[in-house]
Amino acid sequence: MRKSGTLHIILEIVTILSNIIIGVTILTFIAYQHQESLELNKSFIGSIVLAIGATEMVEFLSLKMLGKLRNIPNAIVAGLSMVLGVLIMAIDMELATTCVIWGICSIAFQVVKIANAGYNILKQPFLNIVIIILCVTEAIFSIFLITRNVEALDHHFIFIGISLLVEAFILIIEFIIHRYQTR
């Protein structure tokens, strides 16, 4: 019992740190992109999509059994996100096509996440309300990504970076609350 509690805590910390690292990486890349003549490419997009999916899978694994059963749709989305990341990196296609495919998949993923967060809103209202807001906003940015393609890519990535940092901050608050609350 003690061992699984330790594993649970470690996976929660890994999720928080992963969100912070990915968010800071995205924002740093976007900030230095124009100064260093770096370009957003399929490899960067695929690796970010893959990393976000892996982080969401670790977050799913950090849940206790009842939480896991309630969050199976999120685990499916995380697995599909990892597959999408690998496919984006592996398949030879134009950057504009990549934006359209990523945008469509992102909207579908966000719909599932919104439904799942709505279902779980009574268990963790603070976290799930923030997730719903972030998912709705990401779906809007995904629509811009589909319609404006490469032009909207920087803005989409900036939002994702900020979104990951906000989610990490909320997860830190939830982690502290759950560790120090009296039962």
Phi, psi and chi 1 to 4 in degrees:
 res  aa     phi    psi   chi1   chi2   chi3   chi4
   1 MET       -  -44.9 -174.2   79.0  159.8      -
   2 ARG   -64.3  -38.4 -178.3   92.7  170.9  134.0
   3 LYS   -64.2  -42.3 -154.5  175.0 -151.4 -178.3
   4 SER   -68.6  -31.5   66.1      -      -      -
   5 GLY   -65.2  -39.4      -      -      -      -
   6 THR   -66.7  -43.5  -55.7      -      -      -
   7 LEU   -62.0  -41.4  178.2   63.1      -      -
   8 HIS   -58.8  -45.4  176.6   73.7      -      -
   9 ILE   -65.7  -42.8  -69.0  170.3      -      -
  10 ILE   -62.1  -44.0  -70.2  170.2      -      -
  11 LEU   -65.8  -36.0  -70.1  174.4      -      -
  12 GLU   -63.7  -42.7  -74.9 -177.9   16.5      -
  13 ILE   -66.3  -40.2  -68.1  171.3      -      -
  14 VAL   -61.7  -40.7  166.3      -      -      -
  15 THR   -62.1  -46.5  -60.0      -      -      -
  16 ILE   -61.5  -49.2  -67.8  167.6      -      -
  17 LEU   -64.4  -38.2  -69.1  176.2      -      -
  18 SER   -62.9  -44.4  -66.4      -      -      -
  19 ASN   -59.9  -43.2  -80.1  -23.8      -      -
  20 ILE   -64.5  -47.1  -67.7  170.2      -      -
  21 ILE   -64.1  -45.0  -69.5  168.2      -      -
  22 ILE   -66.1  -43.9  -63.3  167.4      -      -
  23 GLY   -60.8  -46.1      -      -      -      -
  24 VAL   -66.8  -37.6  168.4      -      -      -
  25 THR   -60.9  -46.6  -59.8      -      -      -
  26 ILE   -61.6  -49.8  -68.6  170.0      -      -
  27 LEU   -65.3  -37.0  -65.6  175.1      -      -
  28 THR   -66.5  -44.0  -56.1      -      -      -
  29 PHE   -60.8  -45.3 -174.3   86.2      -      -
  30 ILE   -64.7  -39.7  -64.3  -62.5      -      -
  31 ALA   -65.8  -39.4      -      -      -      -
  32 TYR   -94.5   -2.9  -71.7  107.2      -      -
  33 GLN   -57.8  -47.2  169.6 -173.2   -0.9      -
  34 HIS   -77.7  -30.0  -59.3  -68.0      -      -
  35 GLN   -73.9  -35.9  -64.9  172.8    0.0      -
  36 GLU  -102.7    9.2  -56.7  -68.3  -31.1      -
  37 SER    57.2   37.4  -60.9      -      -      -
  38 LEU   -85.9  150.9  -60.5  171.6      -      -
  39 GLU  -123.6  142.8  -73.4 -173.6   24.1      -
  40 LEU   -70.5  130.2  -73.2  170.3      -      -
  41 ASN  -136.1  176.6   57.0   28.9      -      -
  42 LYS   -60.7  -35.8  -70.7 -177.8  -18.1  108.6
  43 SER   -64.1  -43.3  -63.2      -      -      -
  44 PHE   -64.6  -46.6 -177.7   74.2      -      -
  45 ILE   -60.6  -48.9  -66.4  170.0      -      -
  46 GLY   -61.5  -41.4      -      -      -      -
  47 SER   -68.2  -36.0   62.3      -      -      -
  48 ILE   -67.6  -45.2  -67.1  -61.2      -      -
  49 VAL   -61.0  -42.6  172.0      -      -      -
  50 LEU   -63.2  -45.1  176.7   64.9      -      -
  51 ALA   -65.0  -40.5      -      -      -      -
  52 ILE   -65.1  -42.0  -69.2  171.0      -      -
  53 GLY   -62.4  -42.4      -      -      -      -
  54 ALA   -64.4  -40.0      -      -      -      -
  55 THR   -64.0  -41.5  -60.1      -      -      -
  56 GLU   -66.0  -33.3  -70.5  173.3   -6.1      -
  57 MET   -68.7  -40.4 -172.2   60.1   77.9      -
  58 VAL   -63.7  -39.7  170.4      -      -      -
  59 GLU   -61.4  -40.5 -176.4  176.6    7.9      -
  60 PHE   -62.9  -43.5  170.9   76.0      -      -
  61 LEU   -67.6  -23.6  -65.5  174.0      -      -
  62 SER   -77.1  -12.3   74.3      -      -      -
  63 LEU   -75.5  152.5  -61.3  171.5      -      -
  64 LYS   -76.1  170.2  -66.7 -178.7  179.5  169.9
  65 MET   -54.1  -47.7 -172.4   47.0  113.3      -
  66 LEU   -63.5  -39.6 -180.0   59.8      -      -
  67 GLY   -64.8  -36.4      -      -      -      -
  68 LYS   -63.1  -43.6  -79.4 -174.1 -177.4  179.6
  69 LEU   -63.2  -35.2  -65.4  177.0      -      -
  70 ARG   -76.2  -19.0  -65.6  174.9  149.2  -95.8
  71 ASN  -114.0   22.3  -72.7  -58.8      -      -
  72 ILE   -59.2  -39.4  -71.5  176.9      -      -
  73 PRO   -58.1  -37.6  -26.1   34.7      -      -
  74 ASN   -65.7  -35.6  -82.1   -7.2      -      -
  75 ALA   -66.7  -38.7      -      -      -      -
  76 ILE   -64.2  -44.0  -67.2  169.0      -      -
  77 VAL   -61.8  -41.1  165.9      -      -      -
  78 ALA   -62.6  -43.4      -      -      -      -
  79 GLY   -63.6  -44.0      -      -      -      -
  80 LEU   -65.3  -34.9  -69.0  173.3      -      -
  81 SER   -65.0  -40.4  179.9      -      -      -
  82 MET   -65.2  -41.4  -69.1 -171.8  -63.2      -
  83 VAL   -62.3  -44.7  169.2      -      -      -
  84 LEU   -59.9  -42.3  177.7   64.1      -      -
  85 GLY   -60.0  -43.9      -      -      -      -
  86 VAL   -65.4  -43.1  170.1      -      -      -
  87 LEU   -64.1  -39.8  -70.8  175.9      -      -
  88 ILE   -60.9  -40.7  -72.9  172.8      -      -
  89 MET   -72.8  -33.2  -70.9 -172.8  -69.0      -
  90 ALA   -87.7  -36.0      -      -      -      -
  91 ILE   -86.1  136.0  -64.2  175.2      -      -
  92 ASP   -82.4  110.6 -174.3   30.6      -      -
  93 MET  -151.7  162.8   65.3  179.9  127.4      -
  94 GLU   -66.7  155.3  -61.0  -77.0  -35.6      -
  95 LEU   -63.7  -37.4 -170.8   56.3      -      -
  96 ALA   -63.3  -40.4      -      -      -      -
  97 THR   -65.8  -40.5  -53.1      -      -      -
  98 THR   -59.0  -42.3  -57.4      -      -      -
  99 CYS   -61.7  -43.3  -68.5      -      -      -
 100 VAL   -64.7  -47.4  171.3      -      -      -
 101 ILE   -62.8  -45.3  -68.9  170.6      -      -
 102 TRP   -63.5  -41.0 -177.4   28.9      -      -
 103 GLY   -62.6  -45.0      -      -      -      -
 104 ILE   -64.4  -46.5  -68.5  168.8      -      -
 105 CYS   -63.9  -39.7  -69.3      -      -      -
 106 SER   -61.9  -42.1  179.7      -      -      -
 107 ILE   -61.8  -44.9  -69.4  171.0      -      -
 108 ALA   -61.7  -43.6      -      -      -      -
 109 PHE   -62.7  -40.8  -65.2  163.7      -      -
 110 GLN   -66.7  -36.6  -59.7  -42.7  -49.2      -
 111 VAL   -61.5  -44.0  167.7      -      -      -
 112 VAL   -64.5  -43.3  173.0      -      -      -
 113 LYS   -64.3  -39.0  -71.3 -179.9 -173.4  179.6
 114 ILE   -63.9  -45.5  -70.3  167.7      -      -
 115 ALA   -61.9  -42.6      -      -      -      -
 116 ASN   -67.2  -41.6 -163.8   56.7      -      -
 117 ALA   -66.0  -37.5      -      -      -      -
 118 GLY   -63.2  -38.9      -      -      -      -
 119 TYR   -65.6  -36.4  178.1   72.5      -      -
 120 ASN   -96.8    9.9  -68.7  -42.4      -      -
 121 ILE   -62.4  -30.0 -157.2  157.5      -      -
 122 LEU   -75.9  -24.5  -65.4  176.7      -      -
 123 LYS   -74.2  -45.6  -72.1  -72.8 -175.7 -170.0
 124 GLN  -138.7   80.1  -69.3  179.5  -60.1      -
 125 PRO   -62.9  -42.3   11.7  -18.3      -      -
 126 PHE   -60.4  -52.5 -178.8   57.8      -      -
 127 LEU   -62.7  -46.2  175.5   64.3      -      -
 128 ASN   -70.9  -32.5  -74.5  -50.1      -      -
 129 ILE   -65.4  -43.0  -71.5  170.5      -      -
 130 VAL   -64.1  -41.0  171.2      -      -      -
 131 ILE   -62.4  -42.1  -73.4  173.8      -      -
 132 ILE   -61.1  -46.0  -70.9  170.5      -      -
 133 ILE   -61.1  -45.7  -67.6  167.8      -      -
 134 LEU   -64.7  -39.0  -67.7  174.2      -      -
 135 CYS   -67.7  -42.0  -72.1      -      -      -
 136 VAL   -62.5  -43.9  167.5      -      -      -
 137 THR   -65.5  -40.3  -49.7      -      -      -
 138 GLU   -66.0  -35.3 -173.4  170.2  -19.5      -
 139 ALA   -63.2  -38.9      -      -      -      -
 140 ILE   -64.6  -44.7  -68.1  167.8      -      -
 141 PHE   -63.8  -32.2  -86.7   91.3      -      -
 142 SER   -67.7  -35.1  -63.9      -      -      -
 143 ILE   -63.0  -42.6  -68.6  169.0      -      -
 144 PHE   -63.4  -36.7  -70.1  133.4      -      -
 145 LEU   -64.0  -38.8 -173.3   62.8      -      -
 146 ILE   -68.4  -44.7  -67.0  168.4      -      -
 147 THR   -79.5  -35.8   57.7      -      -      -
 148 ARG  -105.7   -4.4  -58.4 -165.0   60.7 -165.6
 149 ASN    52.7 -124.8  -75.1  -28.5      -      -
 150 VAL   -62.7  -30.0 -179.5      -      -      -
 151 GLU   -60.2  -34.4  -69.2  176.8   29.2      -
 152 ALA   -91.1   -2.5      -      -      -      -
 153 LEU   -62.4  -45.4 -157.9   51.1      -      -
 154 ASP   -59.4  -46.3  -77.7   -8.5      -      -
 155 HIS   -65.3  -38.2  -59.8  -68.3      -      -
 156 HIS   -62.6  -45.7 -168.7   75.2      -      -
 157 PHE   -66.2  -39.4  -91.7  122.3      -      -
 158 ILE   -60.0  -44.5  -70.2  169.7      -      -
 159 PHE   -62.8  -43.6  172.1   75.2      -      -
 160 ILE   -62.3  -41.9  -72.3  176.0      -      -
 161 GLY   -60.2  -46.7      -      -      -      -
 162 ILE   -66.0  -41.1  -67.9  169.4      -      -
 163 SER   -60.4  -43.0  172.1      -      -      -
 164 LEU   -64.9  -38.4  -71.8  169.8      -      -
 165 LEU   -68.4  -39.0  -66.5  175.8      -      -
 166 VAL   -63.7  -44.9  167.1      -      -      -
 167 GLU   -62.5  -39.6 -172.4  175.0  -16.6      -
 168 ALA   -62.2  -42.4      -      -      -      -
 169 PHE   -61.7  -43.8  178.9   71.6      -      -
 170 ILE   -65.5  -40.3  -59.8  -57.2      -      -
 171 LEU   -64.8  -35.3  -71.8  172.9      -      -
 172 ILE   -63.5  -45.5  -70.7  169.2      -      -
 173 ILE   -61.1  -47.0  -68.4  170.7      -      -
 174 GLU   -61.6  -40.4  -71.5  -81.8  -29.0      -
 175 PHE   -60.9  -46.7  179.8   80.0      -      -
 176 ILE   -65.1  -44.4  -68.2  169.4      -      -
 177 ILE   -59.5  -45.3  -71.0  170.9      -      -
 178 HIS   -72.1  -28.4  -70.9 -144.3      -      -
 179 ARG   -77.1  -31.5  -67.2  -61.9  151.8 -116.2
 180 TYR  -112.4    3.5  -65.5  107.1      -      -
 181 GLN   -77.7  146.8   80.0 -175.5  126.7      -
 182 THR   -89.8  142.8   56.7      -      -      -
 183 ARG   -95.8      -  -57.6 -143.1 -178.5 -127.4
